[in-house]
């Protein structure tokens, strides 16, 4: 994308923002809009209706919640994932300020809100973005990858959410609310078929088993794609890898969820028992070694549908996950008591060619690499209890507590473990693996209250105190082929870190008029201490990081204008993170975890939805962001292989032993786009039979993004975009829809991640063309 087009896009967004703010300002003095009752009498297609969120753990109108919340409806997400793409990765750039990426396939997405996230690919890594599915927190990185299906609504809460949602929410949370059982029989389904034999089915059906007493819902997701990427390796491999045509790139995703809802009449009790299962297998992320050329970030010359991998048996990846929860609510009239009990478990592995290419094809000496991460077993148990008052009085409050416990046994194996012979001078080592036992225990108590201190002026405040403890024990140490332990004798094989921290928030909301609200919020949260144990497989000691804390300030407005045909919300923010946890990689791709003194960021996000005429809906969202690390003492290893720096480093560097280190003071945080824009539009052409023809499209744009903590020319992207189109027929009352679609219309090849030592690239999905059928009753 040209710089001129980027500049024009930014100018257009800025102009629209200014014009709409002027509209909001003038609307403050305009007569109040029709009351809600009058609006409700209009046809649904005349206005945008209301969006109800649970961002503060109670149902409220989005426009009256004093914090920045981005909302994505389930139907919109299903449109974006029609081509079989990862349901979580598709969230990237769909909500302003949210970015998602993965260099570990579909089992390890990494989330960033307002530029704050974690690039660490360690299976025990913590993240500053928490994932909440149906009120259950998913902490482990594999659990965070649970696909979203038969979902009703997605809420992205930007900024620290420590008061109501706890630790490790310094960036925010992503909250998924699925379709729940109802006392009316209903169902919905979306099915599609496209390029590369891509199949996707997302469905849910349910209704009463005993009228007004017991109801059910069964939801399912099935996604499949054939292998479509060639492995060009045609030599003799040390571990038995064989190349071939169309041997990489497949996935099979099979998920099911069953829910039962009990509502005994006259008791005020609602209980929802939910159980789910996931069976996933596919190809791990593929790294295209040498795709990034020295002095450029242009990857257009590298074919997306072929890669040379001489090891790792074509990178298999598979996980199985199971879970259950019981959400019980007792309405006692004046107050409601809520209890959420949940259990999650998973196991599986991911194996990959970590040098991303055929070693003999590259000068400077052969370098082979492969690894496998395996969760042998994981058990997560959580219990949360909340008590909140009911009604719409001037004073609202809630108190509660949570207990959380996660225990996993994880194995990491390196190249020697997989070798069959020593034809290349490398002796097989069946002991080239380690086993770690990780435990994370946390508990907290919290409270929040809101009070309308003056007419139309509401003050909200809350506090939580959290204890968080992590331990890692080396169960099986690394050994050489002779069985001799190679883990340093002076290094600890058991590490325990614990901390107790407060989280708090305060906000003011002022209702300018029934259609315009302004708010200001300050919040404080923390991410607990972290232990990184994977380095033990390289006979290196564990690395650790202490807690990071964040204080964030934001102010914004929310507006419904012109008879609720235009919704425009915007927020500006500033935050500072102290002792921020950062990551880098050394020359062997060992993860390096460390604390920097601080990082700060400022920017803003805005969202607009407009229905100028009955059958046309337009959406526009955008964010701008500046982030920087502030610590003159911090250096990170740069791209280096066989003693040669493989990229253009733009920071001051020093040499320490064989490593070259770059000073990162003043650098942007990794995976923090300087701007993001998304747009969508849909036009319906009504027909005489009550049905309609429609045309819909969407586009996303992403500004300058660095994939590593040090500055380079190569490991960045700038001005990337993707677009989608959909056209078809919708039957009377929207009962069914038949459409053709194209995802990634222009077949853009965008850089989504890097493996820096090898100048290796990770790409987005190719263009997918297909047909879809959806229906509901």
N, C-alpha and C positions, 0 to 999 in steps of 0.2 A: 504494500500500500504506500503511495507516494506521500512525502511530507506535506505537500500542498493540500492533499485530500484530508490528511489528519488535521491540519490547521483549519480547513474549512469546516470539518465536523465539529471541532472544538468551538469555533466561532458560532456555528449554528446553534449548538447546545447552549452556549452562553447567552446568545440573543434570546432564545426561547425562554431560558430561565429568567432573564431580566423582565421580559414582557409579561410572563405569567406572574411574577412577583408584583408587578404593577397592577395586574388584574386583581390579585389577592388583596392588595392594599386598598384599592378602590371598593372592593366588595365589603370591606369592613364598615363602610358608611352606607352601603346599599340596604334596601329593605330586606328583612329576613326571608329566607326561602320558605316554600310551603312546608308545613309541618309533616313529620314522618308519616302520619296517618294518610295525609293527602297524597304523598308520594307513592305510598303502597298501593293506592288505587289505580295507578297508571300501569300500562302494560310493561312487562319486565324488560322489554327491549328498548324502552324509552329512556331509561336511566341506568346508572351503574350499580344501583343497590348498595347495600352495606357489606363490609367485610368484618366478620367477627373473629377475633384472635384470642388466644389464651396466653399471651406473652407474660402476664402477671399472675398466672395460675388461676385466673377466673375469666369467664367469657365477657369480653368487652368490645365495643366498636373500635376498630383500628384507629380511627381519627381522634379518639380520646385517650389513647395510651401515651404517656409522656416519655417515650423513648423511640429510637429509630428501628422500625420493623419493616422488612421487605417480605412480601407475600407472593407465593406462587401457587396457583390453583392446580389441583390434580390433573384436570383436563389439559392444561397447558404443558405440564411435564410430560404427559403421555404423547403429546404432539412432538416434542423434542426427541423423545426416545423411540419414536416409531421405527427408525432404522436400526434398532437393536443395540444402540449405544448404551454404555454404562449409565444406569439411572442416577447415580451420584455425580459422576464426572460431568453430566449434562447440566448440572446446576451452575457450572462456571460461566460467569458473565451473564447469567439469566436474571440475577438480582444484583443491583448496583452494590459495589463494595465486597462482593463474594467471589472468591477464586478457588478452584479445585484442580488438583493435578495428581498424577500417580506415575512413579517409575517402577512400581512393583505390581502391575497388573490390576485386576479387579478386586483384589483382596486387601488393598492398602491405599485407599484414597487419602490425600492430605488436604485439609481445608484451611483457608485463609480469609479473615474478615478484616477489612481496613488495613491490609498488608501484613497482619500479624498471624503467623502460623509456625510450622515446624517442618523443615526439609529432611529431618532424620528418617532414614528408612529402616531403623532398628525395630524389630518386632515388639520390643518392650517400650517403645517411645511414647511419651505423653504429648498431647497437643493442646494448644490454648483455645481450640474450638471444640465445644462439647456437642455430641450428637444425642438427641432425645427422641426416641420413637415411642409414641403412645405413652408418654410420661415416664419411660424407663431410660435411664442414662446408659449409654454404651461407651465404655471407657477404652477397652483394648482396641488397637488399630484394626484387627481383623473383624471384631464386632461392629466397628464403625462402617465397615463395607457392606453390611446387610442391605440388599437392594430395597428400593422403595417401590411398592406396588399396591394397587387398589387404594391409592392415597387420596385423601380428601383435600388436604391443604398443607403447604410447607411454609413455615415462618422462620425468617432469618432475623435474629435479634442481634443488632450490631452494638459493639461496645461491651464492657465487663458486665456479667450477669451473676456475680457471686452471691448476691443476697438470696435470690430465690432458687438458683440452680447450682451453686457451690463452686468448689475449686476447679481449676483447669478450664475456666470460661473467661479468661482475660481478654480474648478477642471477641467472644460472643458465643451464641449457640445456634444450631440449626435444629428446628423442631418439626418432626413429621407426625401428622395426625391422620391415621388411616380411616377408612369408612368403617363405622361401627355397626353392630346389629341394630335392627329397627323392628318395630311391631307391625310393619307393613311389608308384605312380600315384594322384594325388588332385586334387581340385578343390573350389572353393566359389564361390558367386555369390549376390548380393543384388540384386534388382531391385524397383523401385517405380514407381508412377504416382499422381500427385495433382493437386491444384488448380493452375490456370493451366497445364495441360498440362506439369506438372513430371515429368520422367523421370530416373531415376537407376539406373545399373547399375555395380556394383562386383564384379569377378570375378577369379579366378585359377585356373589349371590347370597341372599339370606332372607330371613323373615321369621314369623312367629312359629314356635313349636307348641307353646301354650299361650293363647291370645292374652296379651298384656301382662304375662308372667315370665315367660321364657322364650327367648329368640336366639337366632344363630346367624353367623355369616362365615362363608368359606371364600377365601381369596387365594389367587394363584398367579404366578408369573412363570412364563417359559420363554427363554431366549436361546437362539442357536445361530451360529454362523459356521460355514465350512472353512477349512484351511484355505487360505488364498495367497499366502506369502511363500515364495520359493526360498529354500536354503541352498545357496550356490556352492557350498562346500562339497568337493568331490574327492578328497584325499582319504588317508587312513587316520583315524582318530584314536587317541589313547584311551578313551572311555566308551568306544563303540558307537559314537554318533555317526549317522548317515544322512547326508543331505538329500535333496530331491525337490520335485515340483509340488507346490501346494502342500507343504508339510507343517506350516506354521500359521498362526492367526486365528484358530478356531476358538469358540467358546460354547459351553452348554450351561445354562443357568436354569435351575428348577427350584421353585420356592412355593411354599404353601403356608397359609395361616388359617386357623380355625378359632372362632370366637363364640362364646356363649354369654348371653346377658340375662341376668335374673333381676326382675323388678316386681317383687311381691306387692300387690295393691295395698295401699293404706299404711305401708311401713316406712316410706321415705328412703328405702334402701335400693341401691343400684350396684350390682356386682358384675364385672366383666372378667371372665376367665379366657385368656388368650394363649395359644400355643402355636409355635411356628417352626419350620424346618427349612434348611437350605442345603442343596447339593450342587456344587459348582465345580466344573473342570474346564480347563482351557490352556492357552499359551500365556506364559508370563510376559512381561514387558520386553520388547525387543529393542536392543541398542544397535544402531547402525554405525559401526566404528568407521572413523575417518570421514563421516558425512559432513562434518563442519571443517571447512578449510581455514588455514591460518590467515588471519587478517580480514575475515568476513563471517557474517552470520547467515549468509545465503545458502540454503540447503536444497535449492530447487533441482540441482543436478543429481541428487541421490534418489534412486528408485525406492518407492515406498513398498512395493510388492516383492522385494527380494532382499535378502540379507545373507551374509556369510557367517555361519556359526559352526565352529569345529568341535564344540563340546556341549555338554548338558542335555544330550538326547532330545533336542528340539524344545527345550524349556517348558516342561510340563508344570502345571499348577492345579491344585485341587484342594478344596476345603468343604467340610460339612459342619453346619452350625444348627443348634437346636436351642429353643428357649421357651419359657412360659412366664406368664405374669397373672396376677390377680389384682384388679383395681376395684376397690370397694368404697362406696360413698354412702354415708348415713346423713340424711337431711333431718335435723331435729327441729326444724322450724326457723329458729333464729340463727343457728350455726350449722355448718356441714363439716363432718369429720371424714377425711379421706385417708385411705391406706393403700399403698402400692407395694406389693411384694413381687420380686422378679428374680429369675434365674436364667443365666445364659451359659452355654458351653460350646466350644468349637475345637476342631483339630484338622490338621492338613499341612500341606507343604508347598513351597514354590522353589523351583530350581532354574537357574539361568546361566547363560554364557556371559559372564560379567565383564569380559573385555570387548564383547560386542562384534567380534570379527574373526576371520581366519588368521591366526597369528603369523603364519609363514608369508602372508601377503604384505607385511609391513616391515619397513626397514628399521634398523636400530636394534636388532636382536629380537628373537622370538619372545612373546609374552602371552601366556595362556592364563585363562581365569574362568572359574566357575564356582558357584556356591549354592547352598540350599539352606533355606530357613524353614524350620518345621515346628509348629505348635503341637507337641505331643498330646497335651490336654490343657484346657483352660476352664475354670469354673468361676463365674461371677454371680454373687448374691447381693441383692440390695433390698432395703426396706425403708420406705419413707412414710411419714405420718404428718398430716396437716390438719389444722383446725381453723376455719375461716367463718366470718359472719356472712349472713345473706342479706339480700335486698340492695336498694340503691340509696341508702341514707348518706348523709354528709360524711360519716365516719366509717371507714372500711379497714379491716385488719385481718391478718392471718399469722399464725405461728406454726412451727413444725420442727421436725428433726429427721435426720437420715443416717443410716448405717450402710456402709459399702465395703465389700470384701472381694478381691479378685486374686486368684492363685493360678499360676500357669507353670508348666514345665515346657521349656523351649530348647530346641537343638539347632546348632549351627554346624554345617559341614563344609569343608573346603575341598579344593581340587584333588589333593592326594587321596581322599577317601573314595573317589569314584574311578581312579585309574585302573586299567586292566593289565598294563605292562609298562615297561620302562624303555620303550623303543626310542623315545626322544631324550633319554638321559635322566628322566624323573622317576624316582622310585615310588611305587604306590604306597600309600600309608593308610591302612584301614583304621588307624587311630586319629585321623585328622578331623576330629569333630569335638564339640563340647556340649554339655547339657547344663542348663541353668534352671534354677527354681526361683521364680519371682512372686512376691506377695505385696499387694497394695491394700492397706486398710485405712479407712477414713470414716469419721463421723462428725456431725455438725448439728447445731441448733440455730434457728433463724426466726426472725419476725419482721413483718412489714405492716405499715399503716398508712392510710391516706385520709386527709381531712380537708373539707372545703372551708378554708379559714375565712374567706370572704366570698360573697356571691361571684361565681364563675372563676374563682381562684382556688386551686387545689394543691395542697402540699403533700408529697409522698416521701417517706423515709423508711429505711430498713437496714438491718444489720444481721450478719451471720458470723459465728465463730467456728472454725474448722480445724480439726486435727487430721493430719495426713502423714502416713508412714509408708515407706517403701523399703523392701529388703531384697537382695539378690544373693543367692548362694551358688557357687560353682560345684555342681554335683559330679560331673565327669570332666576332668581337666584335659587339656591338649597333651598328646604324647607323640613321640616320633615313631617310626616304623618298628623300632625295637621295643616299644612299650615304655620308654623312659619319659616321665612327665617333663614338659618343656615350659610350663607356666612358671613365671618368676617366683623364686622361693620367698622373696621379700614382699610379694604382693598379697593383699588380702583376698581370701576366697569367699568371704562373707562381708557384705556391706549393708549397713542400715542407716537410713536417713529419715528424719521426722521433723515436723514443724507444725506449729499452731499459729494460725493467722486470722485476723478479722477481715471481713468483706463488708462494704457498706455502700449506700447510695442515698441520694436526695434529689428530688425534682420538684419543679413548679410547672403547673399547666394553667393557662388562662384562656377562657373561652371568649374570644373577641366577639363572635356572634355565633348562632347555631351552626354556621358552616365553616368557621375558621377557628382553629386552636393554635396557640403558640406554646412552646415549652422550653425548659432548660433543665439539664441534668448533669450531676457530677457523680461519679461512681469509682469504687476502688475494689480491686480483686487480686487474686494471686494464683499462680500455677505452682504446684507442689514440687518438692525436690525430685530429681531424676537420676537414675543409675543406668549407665549404658554398659551392658555386659558382653555384647557380641565380640568385642576385641579380644576376648580370651581365646578365641579360636586361632588368633594370630600370635598366641603366647604373649599377649600384652595385658597389663593390669586394667581393671575396670576404670571407667572415667565417670565422673559425677558432676552434677550442677545443683546449686542451692535454689531455693524458691525465688521466682521472679514476682514482682508486684507491679501493678499498673494503676495509675490514676487518670481518669478520662473526663473530659468536659465536652458537652455538646449542647446545641440549641437549634431549634427548628420550628417549622410550622406544618400544619396539616389542614387541608382545605377541600371542601366539596362545593363546587360552584355551578352556576347556571342550571339550577334544578337538578343537581346531582348528575349532570352529564359530563362533568370534568372533575377529576380528582387529581390534586397536585400536592405532593408532600416533599419536603426538602430538609436536610440537616447539615450543619457544619460541625466539625469536631476537632479536638486536639487531645493527644494522650502522650504520656511519658511512662515507659517501662523501665524499672530499675532492676539491675541484676538479670537482664534478659538472657534467656537460655538460647544459645546459638549452636550451630553445627557446621563442621567442615569435614573434608576427607583428606587423609594423608596419601602418600605415594602408593600405598597398597590398597587404597579405598577403604581403609579403616575409618570408621566414624569417629570424629572428635567432638565431644560435647564440652561446652564451656559457658561460663557466665561472662558477659560484657557489662561494663559499668551501667550503661543505659541506652535506650533508643527512644526516639520521639517521632511523632507523625502528626500531620494535619491534613485536612481535606474536607470533602463534602460529598453527599449523594442526593439525588433527586429522582422522583418517579412521577410520571404523568400517565393518566388514562383518560381518554377523551372519546365521547360518542357524539360527534357533531350532528349526525343524522341517525335516524332509527336503525339503519342497517349497516352502519360503518363504525368500527371500533378501532382506535389507534392507541398504541402504547409506546412510551419512550422512557428510558431510564439511563442514568449516567452517574459516574463517580469520578472524582479527581483526587489524587493522593500524592503526598510527599512523605517519605520515610527516610530516616537516617540513623546510623549507629554512632553513638558518641562515646568513644573510648580510645585514647591514643596508645594504650598499652597492648591492644589486641591485634594479633596477626593470625592469619589462617594459611595453611598450605595451599599452593596454587597447582595448576595443571602441570604435572611432570611425570615423564615416563622414561626409564632407562637413562636417567641423568639429563634429559633434555626437556626444557619448558615447551609445552605443546600449544600454547595460546599466547595472545598479546595481552599482558597484564598491564593495566593502566594505573595501578597503585604503586607506591614506593615498596620495594622488596628488600629482604635481607636473606642471607644464607645461614642456616643453622645445620651443621653436619651436611647431610646429602639433601636436605629439604630446602626449598625456596618458599619463603613466607611473605605474604602481602599484608600491609597495614590496611585495615578496613574502616578506620575512623572516617565518618562522613558518608559512607556508602549507604545505598538503599538496602532495605531488607530484601532477601531473595523472594521471588514469586509475589512481588507487590507491584502490580501494574500501575503506571502513572495515571492512566485513565482507562475507563471501561464504559462503553455505550451499548445499549441493546434497544432494539425497536421491533415492534410487531404491528401487524394490521390485518383486519379481516373485513371483507365486504360480502354481504348476503344479498342475493337477488331473489325476492319472493316469487313463487309460482302460484298458479291458480288453485292447485290441489292442496295448498297449505305447506308444501315443501319449499325448498330453496336451493339454488345453486350458490356456491361460495368459492372465494379465492382468499387464501391466507398466506402470509409470509412473515419471516422473522430474520433478524440479522444481529450479529454481535461484533463489536470492534474492541480490540485490546491494544493499549499503548505500550510504551517501552517497559520491558520486564527483564530483570536479570535473574538467571537461574542459580547463580552461585553468590557467596557473600563478598567476593572480591570483584573489582571492576575489570571487565574484558571487552574486547570487540566481539568475540565469537559467541560467548554463551549468553546471548540476549535475543529478544524478539522485539519488534517494533511495528505497530500498525497492522497487526494481523486481523483477519475477519473471517467469518463464516456466515452463510445464509441458508435458509430453508424455504421451501415452497410447498403448498398443499392446495389442491383444488378438487371439488367434488360436489356431491348432491347430499342434502340432508332432508330426511323425510318429515312429514307432518309431526309437530310437537317434538321435533328433534329426537324421535324414537330410534332412528338409525342413521348412519352416515357411511357413504361409500366414496372413497377418495383415491387419488394418486398423489404421491409425494416425492420430493427430492430433498435429501439432507446433504449438506455441504455442496450446494448447487454448482459452484465453480471449481470443485475438486481442489480446494486450497490445501497446500501442504505446509502446515504450520509446525514450528518447533515448539514442543510441549515440555521438554525436559532434556537434560544432558548427562553424560558420564564424562567428566571433564578430562581425566588423564588420557582418554582414548579419543578425544574429539568426537564422541559418539552422540548421536541424536535420537530423540524419541519423537515420533510424529503423531498427529491426530488421525482420526479415521478418514478413509477415502469417501468419495461420493457414493451415496446409496440411493437407488431409485426403486420405487415399489408401489404397491397398492395396499390400502388399509380398509378395514371394515369395522365399524363400532356400532354398538346399540345399547339400549337400556329399556327397562320396563319397571 
